[in-house]
Every structure is written in C-alpha cells, then in structure tokens.
C-alpha cells in the first residue's frame, strides 16, 4: 500500500465571475468538505499541493482560500507548507490533478517536502500575514512525528469545478504486508518485452518456467522485478491478474501465441520529445516575440500555423503576436 485516500470533496462555483475565473468562497467550501469527509481538522494537514497555475488571477485567489482554511489557528513553528508540481512539469491539463497526487504520495514515502521551482519571492498580491502558510522554496525533511504524514491536493477545472483530496501515510502494518507478502495483494501487472514477436513468446516461456519453480515468490515481487530490472524493448506484453494462477494463465497464453482476457500486446513507438504549450494562463501582447526572433524552429512552426489559420480567421497569428497595427487584440475571443 502506497498511501491512504483519507477524504475528498468536489464542488462547483456555479454562476460566479466567469467561465475560467476561480472562485475563492467555493475553494474554501471544498477544502472544508474534504476535511469533514476525512474526519480531520486543518492542523492535521502538513502540506498542500496547490493547483498553482502561476497566474496573476488564480494564484492569489487560491492562496487566500488556503490561508483562510488551513492557515488559521496553527502554531507559528508548524506552518502549512505549500507547493505545486506545475513548477516542474507545467500544466498537464486533465492529468494535472493526478500528477499532484503522485508527487504527494512519493513525498510521503520518502519523507521529503519537495521544493517548488522558479519562485523568486511570494506573490505581493497575497496577504501572507493572514495565516501560517509558507511556500516550499527549498526542499525540507518531512520527519516522523508519531502521527501519519498527511497532504492535501487541489485541482480546479474550467467552469468552476473544484476538487480537494486528503492523502495519508499508509499504516506501518499495511506497508510490511505488501513488502513481505507471499500471496496476492490485488491485481498486479507482469510486463514483458523483446525485440521480436518470437522472442517475446520465448521470454514468456522462460518467465513461466521461473514462476513454476519459485512458488514462494509473491506476484507483486515478480511484477516489480519484471518492471524495474529488465531492458524495455519494442515488442511489449502485459499480463494483469489478481492471483498467481490468473497471471500464470496469461503468461502461458503469451508463450503459446494465444489470446487471453488478461493479456495485452503491442509495439512501442520510438518518438521524440514533444513540448506542449496548452495556452492556459496569462497572455500579454508580445509574449512570444523574443522566441520568434531567437528560435528558428519555433518561428517555422508559427509561420505554418499562421498560414493554416489565415483562410479561416482573416488575420495573421504572427501579426497578432508582434502587435502589428491593424491586427486584432488578444481580448477578442477568436
């Protein structure tokens, strides 16, 4: 067991101040609802993984909601620590919330409060004196205190949907049960790979022979070894099962070249790295001009996009970015 979902809540701010503008009172309500669901009080939470998009509008609203809920009635020497994984990976869109959950689960397991990157100083638009909340501008240890480590994760969506999750350190007996298990601990994946389809079947046959001669090994331990100690080749297969026999049947089917309900096969691509600029956040006139002038690849792609858009919108994207007289302004919806 990696961690426990202690509580959660979701709400919607309704007809507030706009489709994409956050709403502070709704954020405060969803935090309180999640804490009530978790049967905890604000002081029980050590750190909050904020939605934290880095925008001039959204961040102060979110910070004030956290100050009003978590920041009150806390000891000055035990502030609520605040960070955002978006400083590491940018906005992952629909996956941004689960990215925060993954970060906090890992932080709980390693006993570390990760630093938030690219923070020169706290926003001047937030009254930080209103509560005991501090930004994680440096990595900090997250020591054992006799109570479970607890974190909360916020994720907000377009149109005013707010989600808040409370995550708690797994009980010590649950951790030892997984680490020392000799039986099933729930559905686990056995992953195999090879250069060719024939080699993949041969690999499955070897795994099957190994499993049949090592009865004492837990399926989870075999899954961990297959996933972390072997090179990943192009031809891939995954067998998923909740117990040894179910997993064994899937591997046997792979070795024989037969289909099986718990078996998935495919080929992994060798694509390059792609950087996605989703467009959510604060836009201002001229924000890409320097990149246009300094990065030929970006300039070429922008030229292609401008040419593709021109027949449909009647304006040049490059003219808009450069602020050419007569070009439409960024306030226009299109």
Secondary structure, 3 states (H helix, E strand, C coil): CCEEEEEEEEEECCCCCCCCCCCHHHHHHHHHHHHHHHCCCHHHCCEEECCCCCCCCHHHHHHHHHHHHCCCCCCCCCCEEEECCHHHHCCCHHHHHHHHHHHHHHHHHHCEECCCCCCCCCCCCCCHHHCCEEECCCCEECCCCCCCCEEEEEEEECCCEEEEEEEEECCHHHHHHHHCCCCCCCCEEEEEEECCHHHHHHHHHHHHHHHHCCCCCCHHHHHHHHHHCCCCCCEEEEEEECCHHHHHHHHHHHHHCCCCCCEEEEECCCCCCCCCCCCCCCCCCCCCHHHHHHCHHHHHHHHHHHHHHHHHHCCCHHHHHHCCCCCCCCCCCC
